[in-house]
Amino acid sequence: MTATVPSTEFKFNTSSIRPGRIIAWTVLFIGGVIMITPLLFMFSTSLKSAGQVYDLRLIPAAPSFDNYVKVLSDGRFMRWFFNSTFVAVAVTLSNVFFDSLVGYTLAKFQFRGRYFIFLAILSTLMIPTEMLVIPWYLMSAQLGWIDSYWGIMFPGMMTAFGTFLMKQFFETVPDDFLEAARVDGLNEFTIWWKVAMPLVTPALSALAIFTFLGNWTAFFWPLIVTNSRDLYTLPVGLSSFAVEQSIQWEMIMTGAAIATIPTLLVFLVLQRYIVRGVMLAGLKG
């Protein structure tokens, strides 16, 4: 009597591979290559000497971090880096506080004109930023905020998108939790801060990340409202640095690489919060 030996031959099921899926993956791969290639060349150029800049090889023949040492030792660059960090963090904290507070009020309080106020806030999303630059500038001039941190920050300290996002999430918070907190004697601000806010952490994370990245890379408004080089943010400073160092492309690419590193770190470390926040925002909307 002979034992039957199970076949170890692996059969690849080609029927599960659909042409549409192959096309989708191909398009995504090509799109990914197109988007990541400039970044790779930027980091590659930052490791090259002046004589190797026009060498199109992705891996430098003699990579060196001398350019990073030169840029980081430049006091202007470090000042611009500090300005961008300060503005991005301050505006992010302001957005998280005010957008969530207004969103909670619109979601959980019944008062006359509530729907009209929400529509008015939401309608500002349809106004292009370029149309708001002149009113912002006139307001900054009247308040004495030209060439100041306040002038850079105030247009983004509260946003319609953030208010809409937080309102959608706060509407899912059970009213029973809030009523129980009121019975326990908590005031409305404490209920918002200690009861409602922990329940919308995914939305807060997504809002904070998007706000930080948006303000870190902001260029147009900081360019208009600042005159002093000491108040330049990193994108504005790099643009002036590029004019001054128009021949030294390796230095320009080094500055751009350093400016890009924080955004890459934020995305890589907090990627799951970004994806979760976007998915939940779509579901709540």
C-alpha positions in Angstrom: 0.0 0.0 0.0 1.5 3.3 -1.1 0.9 6.6 0.6 -0.3 9.5 -1.5 2.2 12.3 -1.5 0.5 15.7 -1.8 1.6 17.7 -4.7 3.8 20.7 -3.9 3.4 22.3 -7.3 2.4 25.9 -7.0 -0.3 27.0 -9.4 -0.6 30.7 -10.0 -4.1 31.8 -10.5 -4.0 34.2 -13.4 -7.7 34.6 -13.5 -7.6 36.8 -10.4 -5.5 39.4 -12.2 -7.8 41.7 -14.0 -6.7 44.0 -16.8 -8.2 47.0 -15.0 -6.1 46.3 -11.9 -3.0 46.0 -14.0 -3.7 49.3 -15.7 -4.4 51.0 -12.3 -1.2 49.7 -10.8 0.8 50.8 -13.9 -0.6 54.3 -13.8 0.0 54.6 -10.0 3.6 53.4 -10.5 4.3 55.8 -13.3 2.7 58.7 -11.3 4.8 57.8 -8.3 8.0 57.8 -10.3 7.2 61.1 -11.8 6.5 62.7 -8.4 9.4 61.2 -6.5 12.1 61.8 -9.2 12.5 65.6 -8.6 12.9 64.9 -4.8 15.5 62.3 -5.5 17.5 64.6 -7.7 17.1 67.4 -5.2 18.7 65.3 -2.4 21.3 63.9 -4.9 22.3 67.4 -5.9 22.6 68.5 -2.3 25.3 65.9 -1.9 27.3 67.1 -4.9 30.1 69.6 -5.2 29.8 72.6 -7.6 31.6 70.7 -10.3 29.2 67.8 -10.2 25.9 69.7 -10.3 25.3 69.1 -14.0 26.2 65.4 -13.7 22.8 63.8 -14.1 23.7 60.6 -12.3 21.4 60.0 -9.4 24.1 58.7 -7.1 26.9 61.3 -6.7 30.4 60.1 -7.6 31.8 61.6 -4.4 28.9 62.4 -2.0 29.6 65.0 0.7 27.7 66.7 3.5 29.7 69.9 3.2 26.8 71.8 1.6 24.6 71.0 4.6 27.3 72.3 7.0 27.6 75.6 5.0 23.8 76.1 4.9 23.2 75.3 8.5 26.0 77.6 9.6 24.3 80.5 7.7 22.6 82.5 10.4 19.9 83.7 7.9 18.8 80.2 7.0 18.5 79.2 10.7 16.4 82.4 11.3 14.1 81.5 8.4 13.8 77.9 9.7 12.8 79.3 13.2 10.2 81.6 11.6 8.6 78.8 9.7 8.5 76.6 12.7 7.1 79.3 14.9 4.4 80.3 12.4 3.4 76.8 11.6 3.1 75.7 15.2 1.3 78.8 16.3 -1.2 78.7 13.5 -1.8 75.0 14.0 -2.5 75.4 17.7 -4.9 78.3 16.9 -6.7 76.2 14.3 -7.2 73.3 16.6 -8.5 75.5 19.3 -10.8 77.9 17.4 -12.0 75.5 14.7 -13.0 72.9 17.2 -14.6 75.4 19.5 -16.7 76.9 16.7 -17.5 73.5 15.2 -18.7 72.2 18.6 -20.9 75.3 19.1 -22.5 74.8 15.7 -23.0 71.1 16.2 -24.3 70.9 19.7 -26.1 74.2 20.5 -29.4 75.3 19.1 -29.8 79.0 18.5 -31.3 81.3 16.0 -29.2 81.9 12.9 -27.0 78.8 13.5 -27.5 77.4 10.0 -27.0 80.8 8.4 -23.7 81.3 10.2 -22.5 77.8 9.2 -23.4 78.6 5.5 -21.6 81.9 5.7 -18.5 80.2 7.0 -18.7 77.5 4.5 -19.2 79.9 1.6 -15.8 81.4 2.2 -14.3 78.2 0.8 -15.5 79.3 -2.7 -13.5 82.5 -2.6 -10.0 82.2 -4.1 -7.1 83.2 -1.9 -5.9 85.7 -4.4 -9.1 87.7 -4.0 -8.5 88.0 -0.2 -4.9 89.2 -0.4 -5.8 92.9 -0.8 -8.4 92.9 2.2 -5.8 91.0 4.3 -3.1 93.5 3.4 -5.3 96.6 4.1 -6.4 95.1 7.5 -2.7 94.3 8.4 -1.7 97.9 7.5 -4.5 99.4 9.6 -3.6 97.2 12.6 0.1 97.8 12.2 0.8 94.1 11.4 2.8 94.6 8.2 6.2 92.9 8.6 5.3 91.1 11.8 4.5 87.6 13.0 0.9 88.6 13.5 0.6 89.7 9.9 1.9 86.4 8.7 -0.3 84.3 10.9 -3.7 86.0 11.2 -5.3 84.9 7.9 -4.9 81.2 8.8 -5.6 81.2 12.5 -9.1 80.0 11.9 -10.3 78.3 8.7 -13.6 77.4 7.2 -12.4 73.9 6.3 -11.3 73.2 9.9 -14.7 74.4 11.2 -16.6 72.2 8.8 -14.4 69.2 9.6 -14.8 69.6 13.3 -18.6 70.2 13.1 -19.1 67.0 11.2 -17.2 65.0 13.8 -18.8 66.7 16.8 -22.3 65.9 15.4 -21.4 62.2 16.0 -20.7 62.7 19.7 -23.7 61.3 21.6 -25.6 63.9 23.4 -26.1 61.6 26.4 -22.4 62.0 27.3 -22.8 65.8 27.3 -26.0 65.7 29.4 -24.3 63.4 31.9 -21.5 65.8 32.2 -23.9 68.7 32.8 -25.6 66.7 35.5 -22.2 66.3 37.2 -22.0 70.0 37.3 -19.4 70.7 34.5 -19.6 74.0 32.7 -19.9 74.1 28.9 -16.2 74.9 28.3 -15.1 72.0 30.5 -17.5 69.6 28.7 -16.1 70.6 25.4 -12.5 70.3 26.5 -12.7 67.1 28.6 -15.6 65.2 27.2 -16.1 66.1 23.5 -12.5 66.8 22.4 -11.1 63.3 23.3 -13.8 61.7 21.2 -12.8 63.5 18.0 -9.0 62.8 18.2 -8.8 61.5 14.6 -10.2 64.8 13.3 -8.0 66.9 15.5 -4.9 64.9 14.3 -5.8 65.4 10.6 -6.6 69.1 11.1 -3.3 69.7 12.9 -1.2 67.8 10.3 -2.8 69.5 7.3 -2.6 72.9 8.9 1.1 72.5 9.9 2.1 71.3 6.4 0.1 74.1 4.7 1.7 76.8 6.8 5.2 75.3 6.6 5.1 75.5 2.8 3.1 78.8 2.5 4.8 81.3 0.2 2.5 83.8 -1.4 1.1 85.7 1.7 4.3 85.7 3.7 6.1 87.1 0.6 3.6 90.0 0.4 3.3 90.9 4.1 7.0 90.7 5.1 9.7 93.3 4.2 12.5 92.4 6.6 14.7 89.5 5.9 14.7 88.6 9.5 10.9 87.8 9.3 11.1 85.7 6.1 9.7 82.2 6.4 11.7 79.4 4.9 10.1 79.3 1.4 10.4 83.1 1.0 14.0 83.0 2.3 14.9 80.2 -0.1 13.5 82.2 -3.0 15.7 85.2 -2.1 18.6 82.8 -1.5 18.1 81.4 -4.9 18.4 84.8 -6.5 21.6 85.6 -4.5 23.1 82.2 -5.1 21.8 81.8 -8.7 24.9 79.9 -9.8 25.4 77.7 -6.7 22.7 75.2 -7.4 24.1 72.7 -4.9 23.5 75.2 -2.1 19.9 76.0 -3.3 19.1 72.3 -3.4 20.6 71.8 0.0 18.3 74.5 1.5 15.3 73.0 -0.3 16.2 69.5 1.0 16.4 70.7 4.6 13.1 72.5 4.2 11.5 69.3 2.8 12.8 67.0 5.6 10.3 68.1 8.3 7.3 67.6 6.0 8.6 64.1 5.1 9.1 63.2 8.7 5.6 64.5 9.7 4.0 62.4 6.9 6.0 59.2 7.6 5.5 59.3 11.4 1.8 60.4 11.3 0.7 58.7 8.1 -1.9 56.5 9.8 -3.5 59.6 11.4 -3.6 61.4 8.1 -5.3 58.4 6.3 -7.7 57.8 9.2 -8.7 61.4 9.4 -9.3 61.7 5.7 -11.3 58.5 5.6 -13.5 59.4 8.6 -14.0 63.0 7.3 -15.3 61.5 4.0 -17.6 59.2 5.9 -18.9 61.9 8.2 -19.4 64.3 5.3 
